């Protein structure tokens, strides 16, 4: 173990840097997989499939979908509130207290708009009889087709292959890869 950098009582060693790089690459791999899933999956189709295929409670599923659809609405409302503050001459800079006041100036109208929108959605769902009957009908049926089965089988094969490869290398269940562990420590 060699010290690469020392600042006061803290020291950066080669093993510490390698471990930090290992954790960083793991986080980046998870982030990349999450982005790939997010960019290639339609949330409406995903939740409809979960409700129809996996029997997820429709109240929970449509609640999640409604909340997801509120995000762009909140972004546009926040942009409108900021523009209104600029037109009124509210200063942008300032210290911590000014930022806190500006944040509360954004939050109150944003929350009021969110409550109004949620009430509109609740009235619309009630008017359409959401939850009035124990069974649901669907406009689009989510089907598990041959391509879906092939993708799922391929994903399982890749996952099992990765686990077997990690086991063969002796890395399965290790916190740190064996080449980073110092002998005799």
BELNOR-V320048 format. One record per residue. RES is the residue in three letters. PSI is psi in radians with two decimals (999 if undefined). D_LAST is the distance of its C-alpha to the last C-alpha in whole Angstrom. Layout:
BEGIN
RES&PSI&D_LAST  RES&PSI&D_LAST
END
This chain:
BEGIN
UNK&2.17&10  UNK&2.45&14  UNK&2.18&16  UNK&-0.65&19  UNK&2.41&21  UNK&2.19&21  UNK&1.79&24  UNK&-2.28&24  UNK&-0.19&21  UNK&2.42&20  UNK&2.42&18  UNK&2.06&17  UNK&2.92&15  UNK&-0.66&15  UNK&-0.69&12  UNK&-0.72&14  UNK&-0.70&17  UNK&-0.70&16  UNK&-0.74&15  UNK&-0.71&19  UNK&-0.69&21  UNK&-0.80&19  UNK&-0.71&21  UNK&-0.78&24  UNK&-0.57&25  UNK&-0.78&24  UNK&-0.74&27  UNK&-0.64&29  UNK&-0.76&29  UNK&-0.72&30  UNK&-0.75&33  UNK&-0.75&34  UNK&-0.68&35  UNK&-0.74&36  UNK&-0.73&39  UNK&-0.78&40  UNK&-0.77&41  UNK&-0.73&42  UNK&-0.35&44  UNK&-0.02&46  UNK&2.21&46  UNK&2.12&50  UNK&-0.59&49  UNK&-0.81&52  UNK&-0.67&52  UNK&-0.85&49  UNK&-0.64&50  UNK&-0.69&53  UNK&-0.71&51  UNK&-0.67&49  UNK&-0.76&52  UNK&-0.73&54  UNK&-0.77&51  UNK&0.06&49  UNK&0.66&51  UNK&2.46&50  UNK&2.19&52  UNK&-0.51&54  UNK&-0.77&54  UNK&-0.80&51  UNK&-0.82&51  UNK&-0.47&54  UNK&-0.75&52  UNK&-0.76&49  UNK&-0.71&51  UNK&-0.76&54  UNK&-0.69&51  UNK&-0.65&49  UNK&-0.27&53  UNK&-0.40&53  UNK&-0.90&50  UNK&-0.55&53  UNK&-0.77&55  UNK&-0.65&53  UNK&-0.78&52  UNK&-0.65&56  UNK&-0.69&57  UNK&-0.71&55  UNK&-0.69&56  UNK&-0.72&59  UNK&-0.75&59  UNK&-0.73&57  UNK&-0.71&60  UNK&-0.67&62  UNK&-0.69&60  UNK&-0.71&61  UNK&-0.63&64  UNK&-0.11&65  UNK&0.37&63  UNK&2.18&60  UNK&2.54&58  UNK&-0.66&55  UNK&-2.80&53  UNK&3.06&52  UNK&-2.76&49  UNK&-0.71&47  UNK&-0.72&50  UNK&-0.67&52  UNK&-0.70&50  UNK&-0.78&50  UNK&-0.69&54  UNK&-0.69&54  UNK&-0.77&51  UNK&-0.55&53  UNK&-0.47&56  UNK&-0.70&55  UNK&-0.71&53  UNK&-0.91&57  UNK&-0.54&59  UNK&-0.78&56  UNK&-0.68&55  UNK&-0.73&59  UNK&-0.67&59  UNK&-0.71&57  UNK&-0.73&59  UNK&-0.80&62  UNK&-0.72&60  UNK&-0.65&59  UNK&-0.71&62  UNK&-0.75&64  UNK&-0.72&61  UNK&-0.73&62  UNK&-0.72&66  UNK&-0.72&65  UNK&-0.67&63  UNK&-0.70&66  UNK&-0.51&69  UNK&0.03&67  UNK&0.54&67  UNK&2.15&63  UNK&0.09&62  UNK&-0.46&65  UNK&2.60&65  UNK&-0.49&62  UNK&2.70&62  UNK&2.62&62  UNK&2.71&63  UNK&2.43&61  UNK&-0.77&63  UNK&2.30&60  UNK&2.31&59  UNK&2.06&55  UNK&2.54&55  UNK&1.75&52  UNK&-3.14&53  UNK&-0.73&52  UNK&-0.66&50  UNK&-0.73&48  UNK&-0.74&48  UNK&-0.74&47  UNK&-0.78&44  UNK&-0.74&43  UNK&-0.73&42  UNK&-0.70&41  UNK&-0.71&38  UNK&-0.73&37  UNK&-0.78&37  UNK&-0.76&35  UNK&-0.80&33  UNK&-0.69&32  UNK&-0.72&32  UNK&-0.75&29  UNK&-0.73&27  UNK&-0.69&28  UNK&-0.76&26  UNK&-0.66&23  UNK&-0.72&23  UNK&-0.60&24  UNK&-0.19&21  UNK&0.34&18  UNK&-0.12&18  UNK&2.17&20  UNK&0.05&19  UNK&2.44&16  UNK&-0.76&15  UNK&2.48&13  UNK&2.55&14  UNK&-0.53&12  UNK&-0.20&13  UNK&-0.25&11  UNK&2.24&8  UNK&2.34&6  UNK&2.37&6  UNK&0.10&4  UNK&999&0
END
